[in-house]
């Protein structure tokens, strides 16, 4: 199944690639299709096609960042407007996990959830259902979208023809990006703390 999805995506004509990256990365959370077609796959393969010069890298980067941010915002508003509506047995566990993340971690769950496969599909809606203010949701959504989108597409770009290993380790890709984000934030706080102590 995964090989067929990869083959189908790699056969997309050049002019449609950016649109496909944008739509699939947005639909993952806006339409809850992440458990069928992971947005991560589209973003990584968009980077691969950019490395083959089928599409400009800046356009793929823009689509990879804008798609998740918009998709998460739509998912948030759907959750806020329609509330919890996941009666399908296969989805209940993931929905419950997303609700627990938002309940326990608050707004940072929006950022953290972006890097966990399948859970990311439900986090924005769970934030909406929990009535998290959009002004709290948006900064975490934007930060996650930038890091996840740019990181995933650049990973595909630099992997080039060796993208197979990256695609088959997609779940670990998100966790690796999350580890980078945590390290960066920890470094910023450490440096900021030292400056305060010195002053």
DOKOLDREN-56817 format. One record per residue (C-alpha): residue number from 0; chain; x, y, z. Coordinates in nm, 3 decimals, m for minus. Example, Ala and Ser with C-alpha at 12.3 -4.5 7.8 and 13.67 -1.06 7.14 Angstrom:
BEGIN
+-----+--------+---------+---------+---------+
: num : chaine :      c1 :      c2 :      c3 :
+-----+--------+---------+---------+---------+
:   0 :      A :   1.230 :  m0.450 :   0.780 :
:   1 :      A :   1.367 :  m0.106 :   0.714 :
+-----+--------+---------+---------+---------+
% end
This chain:
BEGIN
+-----+--------+---------+---------+---------+
: num : chaine :      c1 :      c2 :      c3 :
+-----+--------+---------+---------+---------+
:   0 :      A :   0.000 :   0.000 :   0.000 :
:   1 :      A :   0.277 :   0.246 :   0.098 :
:   2 :      A :   0.475 :   0.164 :  m0.217 :
:   3 :      A :   0.168 :   0.235 :  m0.431 :
:   4 :      A :   0.114 :   0.572 :  m0.260 :
:   5 :      A :   0.479 :   0.661 :  m0.316 :
:   6 :      A :   0.465 :   0.561 :  m0.683 :
:   7 :      A :   0.142 :   0.758 :  m0.735 :
:   8 :      A :   0.287 :   1.071 :  m0.574 :
:   9 :      A :   0.616 :   1.054 :  m0.764 :
:  10 :      A :   0.421 :   1.037 :  m1.091 :
:  11 :      A :   0.236 :   1.367 :  m1.027 :
:  12 :      A :   0.310 :   1.623 :  m1.304 :
:  13 :      A :   0.543 :   1.905 :  m1.197 :
:  14 :      A :   0.287 :   2.188 :  m1.184 :
:  15 :      A :   0.062 :   1.985 :  m0.949 :
:  16 :      A :   0.327 :   1.881 :  m0.696 :
:  17 :      A :   0.310 :   2.194 :  m0.480 :
:  18 :      A :  m0.070 :   2.176 :  m0.473 :
:  19 :      A :  m0.058 :   1.809 :  m0.374 :
:  20 :      A :   0.188 :   1.879 :  m0.090 :
:  21 :      A :  m0.028 :   2.166 :   0.035 :
:  22 :      A :  m0.358 :   1.979 :   0.009 :
:  23 :      A :  m0.244 :   1.650 :   0.164 :
:  24 :      A :  m0.057 :   1.814 :   0.452 :
:  25 :      A :  m0.363 :   2.031 :   0.524 :
:  26 :      A :  m0.619 :   1.752 :   0.481 :
:  27 :      A :  m0.441 :   1.535 :   0.736 :
:  28 :      A :  m0.588 :   1.743 :   1.020 :
:  29 :      A :  m0.863 :   1.939 :   0.843 :
:  30 :      A :  m1.034 :   1.626 :   0.706 :
:  31 :      A :  m0.889 :   1.369 :   0.949 :
:  32 :      A :  m0.733 :   1.163 :   0.668 :
:  33 :      A :  m0.394 :   1.124 :   0.836 :
:  34 :      A :  m0.459 :   0.761 :   0.923 :
:  35 :      A :  m0.518 :   0.688 :   0.550 :
:  36 :      A :  m0.267 :   0.915 :   0.373 :
:  37 :      A :  m0.006 :   1.063 :   0.610 :
:  38 :      A :   0.069 :   1.427 :   0.529 :
:  39 :      A :   0.428 :   1.354 :   0.629 :
:  40 :      A :   0.461 :   1.128 :   0.323 :
:  41 :      A :   0.354 :   1.405 :   0.085 :
:  42 :      A :   0.589 :   1.660 :   0.243 :
:  43 :      A :   0.892 :   1.429 :   0.237 :
:  44 :      A :   0.824 :   1.325 :  m0.122 :
:  45 :      A :   0.774 :   1.689 :  m0.219 :
:  46 :      A :   1.129 :   1.746 :  m0.099 :
:  47 :      A :   1.249 :   1.444 :  m0.298 :
:  48 :      A :   1.091 :   1.581 :  m0.618 :
:  49 :      A :   1.250 :   1.920 :  m0.549 :
:  50 :      A :   1.589 :   1.746 :  m0.530 :
:  51 :      A :   1.517 :   1.604 :  m0.877 :
:  52 :      A :   1.443 :   1.959 :  m1.004 :
:  53 :      A :   1.079 :   1.873 :  m1.080 :
:  54 :      A :   0.964 :   2.166 :  m0.866 :
:  55 :      A :   1.140 :   2.459 :  m0.692 :
:  56 :      A :   1.241 :   2.386 :  m0.332 :
:  57 :      A :   1.110 :   2.723 :  m0.198 :
:  58 :      A :   0.763 :   2.641 :  m0.335 :
:  59 :      A :   0.767 :   2.299 :  m0.165 :
:  60 :      A :   0.885 :   2.457 :   0.161 :
:  61 :      A :   0.605 :   2.715 :   0.148 :
:  62 :      A :   0.340 :   2.448 :   0.082 :
:  63 :      A :   0.485 :   2.220 :   0.350 :
:  64 :      A :   0.454 :   2.494 :   0.612 :
:  65 :      A :   0.131 :   2.664 :   0.503 :
:  66 :      A :  m0.062 :   2.336 :   0.457 :
:  67 :      A :  m0.026 :   2.209 :   0.816 :
:  68 :      A :  m0.091 :   2.552 :   0.967 :
:  69 :      A :  m0.412 :   2.599 :   0.768 :
:  70 :      A :  m0.522 :   2.237 :   0.815 :
:  71 :      A :  m0.474 :   2.254 :   1.191 :
:  72 :      A :  m0.671 :   2.580 :   1.208 :
:  73 :      A :  m0.959 :   2.421 :   1.016 :
:  74 :      A :  m0.947 :   2.115 :   1.242 :
:  75 :      A :  m0.954 :   2.345 :   1.546 :
:  76 :      A :  m1.263 :   2.530 :   1.422 :
:  77 :      A :  m1.441 :   2.205 :   1.331 :
:  78 :      A :  m1.378 :   2.076 :   1.682 :
:  79 :      A :  m1.496 :   2.401 :   1.838 :
:  80 :      A :  m1.805 :   2.422 :   1.616 :
:  81 :      A :  m1.923 :   2.061 :   1.610 :
:  82 :      A :  m1.767 :   1.915 :   1.924 :
:  83 :      A :  m1.667 :   1.555 :   1.969 :
:  84 :      A :  m1.804 :   1.337 :   1.692 :
:  85 :      A :  m1.593 :   1.023 :   1.661 :
:  86 :      A :  m1.807 :   0.721 :   1.722 :
:  87 :      A :  m1.605 :   0.487 :   1.501 :
:  88 :      A :  m1.441 :   0.225 :   1.725 :
:  89 :      A :  m1.107 :   0.240 :   1.542 :
:  90 :      A :  m1.079 :   0.613 :   1.608 :
:  91 :      A :  m1.185 :   0.624 :   1.973 :
:  92 :      A :  m0.843 :   0.537 :   2.116 :
:  93 :      A :  m0.665 :   0.801 :   1.911 :
:  94 :      A :  m0.931 :   1.059 :   1.988 :
:  95 :      A :  m0.906 :   0.981 :   2.361 :
:  96 :      A :  m0.526 :   1.011 :   2.346 :
:  97 :      A :  m0.550 :   1.350 :   2.175 :
:  98 :      A :  m0.803 :   1.475 :   2.432 :
:  99 :      A :  m0.579 :   1.361 :   2.717 :
: 100 :      A :  m0.276 :   1.535 :   2.565 :
: 101 :      A :  m0.466 :   1.864 :   2.541 :
: 102 :      A :  m0.607 :   1.824 :   2.891 :
: 103 :      A :  m0.270 :   1.743 :   3.052 :
: 104 :      A :  m0.032 :   1.963 :   2.853 :
: 105 :      A :  m0.254 :   2.254 :   2.750 :
: 106 :      A :  m0.150 :   2.467 :   2.452 :
: 107 :      A :   0.197 :   2.301 :   2.414 :
: 108 :      A :   0.010 :   1.980 :   2.318 :
: 109 :      A :  m0.066 :   2.151 :   1.985 :
: 110 :      A :   0.308 :   2.175 :   1.920 :
: 111 :      A :   0.401 :   1.831 :   2.055 :
: 112 :      A :   0.114 :   1.653 :   1.881 :
: 113 :      A :   0.230 :   1.768 :   1.537 :
: 114 :      A :   0.532 :   1.536 :   1.569 :
: 115 :      A :   0.343 :   1.220 :   1.668 :
: 116 :      A :   0.203 :   1.022 :   1.373 :
: 117 :      A :  m0.174 :   0.966 :   1.371 :
: 118 :      A :  m0.227 :   1.160 :   1.696 :
: 119 :      A :  m0.160 :   1.482 :   1.501 :
: 120 :      A :  m0.478 :   1.423 :   1.302 :
: 121 :      A :  m0.692 :   1.474 :   1.613 :
: 122 :      A :  m0.501 :   1.724 :   1.829 :
: 123 :      A :  m0.635 :   2.043 :   1.660 :
: 124 :      A :  m0.997 :   1.926 :   1.686 :
: 125 :      A :  m0.938 :   1.819 :   2.046 :
: 126 :      A :  m0.805 :   2.169 :   2.120 :
: 127 :      A :  m1.121 :   2.315 :   1.966 :
: 128 :      A :  m1.349 :   2.083 :   2.162 :
: 129 :      A :  m1.172 :   2.181 :   2.486 :
: 130 :      A :  m1.246 :   2.549 :   2.405 :
: 131 :      A :  m0.879 :   2.644 :   2.403 :
: 132 :      A :  m0.864 :   3.013 :   2.297 :
: 133 :      A :  m0.745 :   3.047 :   1.938 :
: 134 :      A :  m0.489 :   3.311 :   2.045 :
: 135 :      A :  m0.323 :   3.036 :   2.252 :
: 136 :      A :  m0.363 :   2.771 :   1.983 :
: 137 :      A :  m0.220 :   2.973 :   1.692 :
: 138 :      A :   0.139 :   3.045 :   1.809 :
: 139 :      A :   0.200 :   2.678 :   1.892 :
: 140 :      A :   0.036 :   2.575 :   1.565 :
: 141 :      A :   0.256 :   2.811 :   1.361 :
: 142 :      A :   0.577 :   2.708 :   1.540 :
: 143 :      A :   0.502 :   2.338 :   1.488 :
: 144 :      A :   0.401 :   2.390 :   1.125 :
: 145 :      A :   0.726 :   2.572 :   1.044 :
: 146 :      A :   0.954 :   2.319 :   1.210 :
: 147 :      A :   0.766 :   2.006 :   1.097 :
: 148 :      A :   0.697 :   2.126 :   0.741 :
: 149 :      A :   1.041 :   2.270 :   0.667 :
: 150 :      A :   1.221 :   1.987 :   0.848 :
: 151 :      A :   1.033 :   1.707 :   0.672 :
: 152 :      A :   1.061 :   1.856 :   0.323 :
: 153 :      A :   1.432 :   1.934 :   0.367 :
: 154 :      A :   1.488 :   1.580 :   0.490 :
: 155 :      A :   1.334 :   1.451 :   0.165 :
: 156 :      A :   1.539 :   1.700 :  m0.036 :
: 157 :      A :   1.873 :   1.598 :   0.113 :
: 158 :      A :   1.785 :   1.228 :   0.115 :
: 159 :      A :   1.729 :   1.245 :  m0.262 :
: 160 :      A :   1.738 :   0.902 :  m0.420 :
: 161 :      A :   1.786 :   0.742 :  m0.078 :
: 162 :      A :   1.444 :   0.860 :   0.038 :
: 163 :      A :   1.313 :   0.504 :   0.087 :
: 164 :      A :   1.475 :   0.464 :   0.427 :
: 165 :      A :   1.336 :   0.800 :   0.540 :
: 166 :      A :   0.983 :   0.722 :   0.424 :
: 167 :      A :   0.979 :   0.382 :   0.594 :
: 168 :      A :   1.090 :   0.550 :   0.919 :
: 169 :      A :   0.834 :   0.833 :   0.904 :
: 170 :      A :   0.723 :   0.797 :   1.265 :
: 171 :      A :   1.082 :   0.836 :   1.380 :
: 172 :      A :   1.129 :   1.139 :   1.156 :
: 173 :      A :   0.868 :   1.332 :   1.353 :
: 174 :      A :   1.021 :   1.231 :   1.684 :
: 175 :      A :   1.369 :   1.331 :   1.563 :
: 176 :      A :   1.237 :   1.675 :   1.462 :
: 177 :      A :   1.070 :   1.706 :   1.802 :
: 178 :      A :   1.400 :   1.621 :   1.973 :
: 179 :      A :   1.570 :   1.897 :   1.770 :
: 180 :      A :   1.297 :   2.144 :   1.869 :
: 181 :      A :   1.329 :   2.057 :   2.239 :
: 182 :      A :   1.707 :   2.091 :   2.222 :
: 183 :      A :   1.677 :   2.433 :   2.054 :
: 184 :      A :   1.421 :   2.559 :   2.307 :
: 185 :      A :   1.629 :   2.426 :   2.598 :
: 186 :      A :   1.938 :   2.599 :   2.458 :
: 187 :      A :   1.752 :   2.929 :   2.419 :
: 188 :      A :   1.621 :   2.911 :   2.776 :
: 189 :      A :   1.964 :   2.817 :   2.910 :
: 190 :      A :   2.134 :   3.108 :   2.733 :
: 191 :      A :   1.856 :   3.346 :   2.842 :
: 192 :      A :   1.887 :   3.224 :   3.202 :
: 193 :      A :   2.263 :   3.279 :   3.205 :
: 194 :      A :   2.223 :   3.633 :   3.072 :
: 195 :      A :   1.975 :   3.715 :   3.348 :
: 196 :      A :   2.212 :   3.579 :   3.612 :
: 197 :      A :   2.502 :   3.786 :   3.475 :
: 198 :      A :   2.293 :   4.103 :   3.464 :
+-----+--------+---------+---------+---------+
% end
